[in-house]
Amino acid sequence: MSARLGVLIATYLEPDLVQRIADVDPRIDVSYEPEIVPVPRYVCDHVGTPRQLTSAQQDRWERALAGADVSFDFDWQAPADLATRAPGLRWVQATSAGIGGFVQRTGLDRTGLTFTTAAGIHAVPLAEFAVLGALHFVKGVPHLRAQQAAHHWQRYTTSRLAGRTVTVVGLGGIGRQVVASFAALGTRVLAVGRPGRDYEVDAAAGVHTTDELDDLLRWTDVLVLCTPLTAQTDGLLSAERIAKLKPGAIVVNIGRGQLVDETALVKALRGGALAGAALDVFGTEPLPAESPLWDLDNVLVSPHSASTVDTENAAITDLFCDNLRRYLDGRELRNVYQRELGY
């Protein structure tokens, strides 16, 4: 490829990372104007607070879209119109791993655009949250906090995670990291993936398919959901499956909220059938103020932030730079979104 390549950065990015993108190849023309993209609310925020653009700024943004061959993230104003507003656009590098619902909802999956995801970038942070969620209840952190608040000193017997059975559903980059993290802590890990696929997971894990999930639940002390949301996984943890879980089990959800029947989950948590739940995702986000999940002592609520760490922008930039090099060289891109699978 010898022609110039217009690269639009459509989300806030630190100046040194912008320069790193520009340095990939002399043929790259980077378009980045931080004053006309949303204002980040926290470090590595890729949604941000939308700006009210002046007419001159709006014209600059539309010109930037029109001149883009490649975009780092989606159009923040009208993503559904991206193919029209950016007629020369060929490829979008997303900043999220799970873009299936977004591109289907906006109709972008029906365009000719190529999408690459941030799959793998969030694997370690999410695996750390999964371990945190399990240990939070196994080691009795709610009890300790209550005792501390009461200034009450009373020795007691705790439990251990090692030796317990952890079932991990979803064996993408995140799931494989979750499997490895729990296996390293001495647990028995049951790794669950789609039928007909070969998965490379930690040698200590037993590999199963979703067809076997119902049978595995009765042995499960900790259930970790990290599968993407698809037509097949929507409602995966139904009321019937929650009832099949081993009494006193812990549920960790780092996939999507729609994987779980939240009403049935609340009922099981209130009734003591489950010991606890560590949830980073919910059926409705932000979690409504009236949701009972906020007030249950055996629930750890995370505002869909377990994947976001202060090194995320650098990691996504590294991925994008590698993909840019591949694109310019005519090689296969990493993490290409597969429309037929939804991820």
C-alpha positions as CSV (number, residue, x, y, z in Angstrom):
1,M,0.0,0.0,0.0
2,S,1.6,3.2,-1.1
3,A,-1.3,5.7,-0.8
4,R,-1.8,7.9,2.3
5,L,-3.9,6.4,5.1
6,G,-6.2,8.7,7.0
7,V,-6.5,7.5,10.6
8,L,-9.2,9.2,12.8
9,I,-8.9,9.0,16.5
10,A,-12.5,9.3,17.7
11,T,-12.0,9.1,21.4
12,Y,-9.7,10.9,23.9
13,L,-6.2,9.5,23.9
14,E,-3.0,10.8,25.6
15,P,-0.6,12.8,23.3
16,D,2.2,10.3,23.5
17,L,-0.1,7.5,22.4
18,V,-1.3,9.5,19.5
19,Q,2.3,10.0,18.4
20,R,2.9,6.3,18.8
21,I,0.2,5.7,16.2
22,A,1.6,8.3,13.8
23,D,5.0,6.7,14.1
24,V,3.8,3.3,12.8
25,D,4.4,4.4,9.2
26,P,5.2,7.6,7.3
27,R,2.1,7.1,5.1
28,I,-0.2,7.6,8.1
29,D,-2.1,10.9,8.5
30,V,-3.5,11.1,12.0
31,S,-6.6,13.2,12.6
32,Y,-7.1,14.0,16.3
33,E,-8.6,17.0,17.9
34,P,-9.2,16.3,21.6
35,E,-11.4,19.4,21.9
36,I,-14.1,18.0,19.7
37,V,-14.4,14.5,21.2
38,P,-16.2,13.6,24.4
39,V,-14.6,14.6,27.7
40,P,-13.4,11.6,29.6
41,R,-15.0,11.2,33.1
42,Y,-12.1,9.1,34.4
43,V,-8.8,7.7,33.1
44,C,-9.3,5.5,30.0
45,D,-12.9,6.4,29.6
46,H,-14.0,5.8,26.0
47,V,-17.6,7.1,26.3
48,G,-17.1,10.4,28.1
49,T,-19.3,13.4,28.4
50,P,-20.5,14.5,24.9
51,R,-19.6,18.1,23.9
52,Q,-21.8,20.7,22.5
53,L,-19.9,21.7,19.4
54,T,-20.0,25.1,17.8
55,S,-20.9,25.1,14.1
56,A,-17.2,25.5,13.3
57,Q,-16.3,22.5,15.5
58,Q,-19.1,20.5,14.0
59,D,-17.8,21.2,10.5
60,R,-14.3,20.1,11.6
61,W,-15.7,16.8,13.0
62,E,-17.6,16.0,9.9
63,R,-14.5,16.7,7.8
64,A,-12.5,14.4,10.0
65,L,-15.0,11.6,9.5
66,A,-15.2,12.2,5.7
67,G,-11.4,11.9,5.5
68,A,-11.0,8.7,7.5
69,D,-9.9,5.4,6.0
70,V,-9.5,3.9,9.5
71,S,-11.0,4.9,12.8
72,F,-9.8,4.3,16.4
73,D,-13.3,3.9,18.0
74,F,-16.7,4.8,16.6
75,D,-18.4,8.1,15.8
76,W,-19.6,9.4,19.2
77,Q,-22.4,11.5,17.6
78,A,-24.2,9.2,15.3
79,P,-22.6,5.7,15.1
80,A,-25.5,4.2,13.1
81,D,-24.7,6.7,10.3
82,L,-20.9,6.0,10.3
83,A,-20.8,4.4,6.9
84,T,-22.6,7.4,5.4
85,R,-20.7,10.1,7.3
86,A,-17.4,8.4,6.6
87,P,-17.8,7.1,3.1
88,G,-14.1,6.2,2.8
89,L,-14.0,4.3,6.0
90,R,-12.9,0.7,5.7
91,W,-12.0,-0.4,9.2
92,V,-12.8,0.5,12.9
93,Q,-10.7,-0.5,15.8
94,A,-13.0,-0.8,18.8
95,T,-11.9,0.0,22.3
96,S,-14.2,-2.7,23.8
97,A,-14.0,-6.5,23.5
98,G,-17.8,-7.1,23.4
99,I,-19.2,-5.0,20.5
100,G,-21.8,-7.5,19.2
101,G,-24.8,-5.9,20.8
102,F,-23.6,-2.4,19.7
103,V,-23.0,-3.1,16.0
104,Q,-26.2,-5.1,15.8
105,R,-28.3,-2.4,17.5
106,T,-26.8,0.4,15.3
107,G,-27.0,-1.7,12.1
108,L,-23.3,-1.4,11.6
109,D,-23.0,-5.2,11.2
110,R,-25.0,-4.8,8.0
111,T,-22.4,-2.5,6.4
112,G,-19.2,-3.5,4.6
113,L,-17.0,-2.2,7.4
114,T,-14.4,-4.3,9.1
115,F,-14.3,-4.2,12.9
116,T,-11.6,-5.3,15.2
117,T,-12.2,-5.6,18.9
118,A,-10.1,-5.1,22.0
119,A,-10.4,-8.8,22.9
120,G,-7.6,-9.8,25.3
121,I,-6.8,-6.3,26.5
122,H,-9.1,-6.7,29.5
123,A,-8.3,-10.4,30.4
124,V,-6.0,-9.8,33.3
125,P,-8.1,-7.1,35.0
126,L,-11.3,-9.1,34.7
127,A,-9.6,-12.3,35.9
128,E,-8.4,-10.3,38.9
129,F,-11.9,-9.1,39.6
130,A,-13.2,-12.7,39.4
131,V,-10.7,-13.9,41.9
132,L,-11.5,-10.9,44.1
133,G,-15.2,-11.6,43.9
134,A,-14.7,-15.2,45.0
135,L,-12.3,-14.4,47.8
136,H,-14.6,-11.5,49.0
137,F,-17.1,-14.1,50.1
138,V,-14.9,-17.2,50.8
139,K,-12.7,-15.1,53.2
140,G,-15.8,-13.4,54.8
141,V,-15.0,-9.8,53.9
142,P,-18.6,-8.6,54.6
143,H,-18.4,-10.2,58.1
144,L,-15.0,-8.6,58.7
145,R,-16.3,-5.1,57.7
146,A,-19.3,-5.5,60.0
147,Q,-17.1,-6.5,62.9
148,Q,-14.8,-3.6,62.2
149,A,-17.6,-1.1,62.0
150,A,-18.8,-2.4,65.4
151,H,-15.3,-2.2,66.9
152,H,-15.9,-5.8,67.9
153,W,-13.0,-8.2,68.3
154,Q,-14.0,-11.8,68.1
155,R,-11.8,-14.6,66.6
156,Y,-13.6,-16.9,64.2
157,T,-13.0,-19.6,61.6
158,T,-12.7,-18.7,58.0
159,S,-12.7,-20.7,54.8
160,R,-10.3,-21.2,51.9
161,L,-10.6,-21.1,48.2
162,A,-8.0,-23.7,47.4
163,G,-9.6,-27.1,46.8
164,R,-13.0,-25.7,45.7
165,T,-14.5,-26.2,42.3
166,V,-14.7,-23.2,40.0
167,T,-16.7,-23.4,36.8
168,V,-15.7,-20.9,34.1
169,V,-18.2,-20.4,31.3
170,G,-16.7,-18.8,28.2
171,L,-13.2,-19.6,27.0
172,G,-12.2,-16.6,24.9
173,G,-9.1,-14.6,26.0
174,I,-10.8,-13.5,29.2
175,G,-12.1,-16.9,30.1
176,R,-8.7,-18.6,29.6
177,Q,-7.1,-16.0,31.8
178,V,-9.7,-16.6,34.5
179,V,-9.1,-20.4,34.2
180,A,-5.3,-19.9,34.6
181,S,-5.8,-17.5,37.6
182,F,-8.0,-19.9,39.6
183,A,-5.9,-22.9,38.7
184,A,-2.9,-21.2,40.1
185,L,-4.7,-20.8,43.4
186,G,-5.2,-24.5,43.8
187,T,-8.8,-24.8,42.8
188,R,-10.4,-27.5,40.6
189,V,-11.4,-25.6,37.5
190,L,-14.1,-26.8,35.1
191,A,-13.7,-24.8,31.8
192,V,-16.8,-24.6,29.7
193,G,-16.9,-23.6,26.0
194,R,-18.9,-24.0,22.9
195,P,-19.3,-27.5,21.4
196,G,-17.1,-28.3,18.5
197,R,-14.3,-26.0,19.5
198,D,-10.8,-26.9,20.7
199,Y,-9.6,-24.7,23.5
200,E,-6.1,-24.2,24.8
201,V,-6.6,-23.7,28.5
202,D,-4.5,-24.4,31.6
203,A,-3.5,-28.0,31.8
204,A,-5.0,-28.3,35.2
205,A,-8.5,-27.5,34.0
206,G,-11.1,-30.0,32.8
207,V,-12.6,-28.8,29.5
208,H,-16.4,-29.3,29.0
209,T,-19.1,-27.9,26.7
210,T,-22.1,-25.8,27.4
211,D,-24.2,-29.0,26.8
212,E,-22.8,-30.3,30.0
213,L,-23.3,-27.2,32.1
214,D,-26.5,-28.4,33.9
215,D,-24.6,-31.4,35.2
216,L,-21.6,-29.4,36.3
217,L,-23.5,-26.8,38.3
218,R,-24.2,-29.2,41.2
219,W,-20.4,-29.5,41.8
220,T,-19.8,-25.7,41.4
221,D,-18.6,-23.6,44.4
222,V,-17.8,-20.6,42.3
223,L,-19.4,-19.9,38.9
224,V,-17.7,-17.3,36.7
225,L,-19.6,-16.1,33.6
226,C,-17.3,-14.5,31.0
227,T,-19.0,-15.5,27.7
228,P,-20.2,-12.8,25.2
229,L,-23.8,-12.1,24.8
230,T,-25.3,-13.9,21.8
231,A,-28.7,-15.4,21.0
232,Q,-27.4,-18.7,22.5
233,T,-26.1,-17.1,25.7
234,D,-28.9,-14.7,26.5
235,G,-30.5,-15.9,29.7
236,L,-27.8,-18.6,30.1
237,L,-28.0,-18.6,33.9
238,S,-31.8,-19.1,34.2
239,A,-33.8,-19.6,37.3
240,E,-33.7,-23.4,36.6
241,R,-29.9,-23.3,36.4
242,I,-29.5,-21.1,39.5
243,A,-31.5,-23.8,41.4
244,K,-29.1,-26.4,40.2
245,L,-26.1,-24.7,41.7
246,K,-24.4,-26.2,44.7
247,P,-25.8,-24.8,47.9
248,G,-23.7,-21.9,49.1
249,A,-22.2,-21.2,45.7
250,I,-20.8,-17.9,44.6
251,V,-21.7,-16.3,41.2
252,V,-19.3,-13.9,39.4
253,N,-20.5,-12.2,36.3
254,I,-17.9,-10.4,34.1
255,G,-19.7,-11.1,30.8
256,R,-23.0,-9.3,30.2
257,G,-25.9,-8.7,32.5
258,Q,-28.4,-10.3,30.2
259,L,-26.7,-13.7,30.8
260,V,-28.4,-13.9,34.2
261,D,-32.0,-14.0,35.4
262,E,-31.5,-11.2,37.9
263,T,-34.9,-11.8,39.6
264,A,-34.1,-15.4,40.3
265,L,-30.6,-14.4,41.4
266,V,-31.9,-12.0,43.9
267,K,-34.3,-14.6,45.3
268,A,-31.5,-17.2,45.7
269,L,-29.3,-14.6,47.4
270,R,-32.0,-13.5,49.8
271,G,-33.0,-17.0,50.6
272,G,-29.5,-18.2,51.4
273,A,-29.3,-20.7,48.5
274,L,-26.2,-18.7,47.2
275,A,-23.5,-17.4,49.4
276,G,-22.9,-14.3,47.3
277,A,-22.6,-12.7,43.9
278,A,-19.9,-10.4,42.5
279,L,-21.4,-8.5,39.6
280,D,-19.7,-6.1,37.2
281,V,-22.5,-6.1,34.6
282,F,-26.3,-5.9,34.9
283,G,-29.4,-6.3,32.8
284,T,-30.0,-2.5,33.0
285,E,-27.1,-0.1,33.2
286,P,-26.6,2.1,35.2
287,L,-28.1,-0.2,37.8
288,P,-31.5,1.4,38.8
289,A,-31.6,2.9,42.3
290,E,-34.5,0.7,43.1
291,S,-32.7,-2.6,42.3
292,P,-32.5,-4.8,45.4
293,L,-29.0,-5.8,44.4
294,W,-27.7,-2.5,45.9
295,D,-28.8,-3.4,49.4
296,L,-28.0,-7.1,49.7
297,D,-25.0,-7.7,52.0
298,N,-24.0,-10.7,50.0
299,V,-23.7,-8.8,46.7
300,L,-20.6,-6.9,45.5
301,V,-21.7,-4.3,42.9
302,S,-19.1,-3.0,40.4
303,P,-20.3,-0.3,37.9
304,H,-19.1,-2.1,34.8
305,S,-15.6,-1.0,35.6
306,A,-13.7,-4.2,36.4
307,S,-12.0,-4.2,33.0
308,T,-10.9,-0.5,33.1
309,V,-7.4,-0.1,34.5
310,D,-5.0,2.9,34.2
311,T,-2.9,1.1,31.6
312,E,-5.8,0.3,29.2
313,N,-5.2,3.1,26.7
314,A,-1.6,2.1,26.2
315,A,-2.5,-1.6,25.7
316,I,-5.2,-0.8,23.2
317,T,-2.8,1.5,21.4
318,D,-0.3,-1.3,21.2
319,L,-2.9,-3.5,19.6
320,F,-4.0,-0.8,17.2
321,C,-0.4,-0.1,16.1
322,D,0.1,-3.8,15.5
323,N,-3.1,-4.0,13.4
324,L,-2.1,-0.8,11.5
325,R,1.2,-2.4,10.6
326,R,-0.7,-5.6,9.5
327,Y,-3.2,-3.5,7.5
328,L,-0.5,-1.6,5.6
329,D,1.3,-4.8,4.9
330,G,-1.8,-6.6,3.6
331,R,-1.7,-9.1,6.5
332,E,-4.6,-10.5,8.5
333,L,-5.8,-8.3,11.3
334,R,-6.0,-9.4,14.9
335,N,-9.4,-9.7,16.7
336,V,-11.6,-9.3,13.6
337,Y,-15.3,-9.2,14.6
338,Q,-17.2,-12.2,13.2
339,R,-20.7,-11.3,12.3
340,E,-22.0,-14.8,12.2
341,L,-20.9,-15.4,15.8
342,G,-21.7,-12.0,17.2
343,Y,-18.2,-11.4,18.6
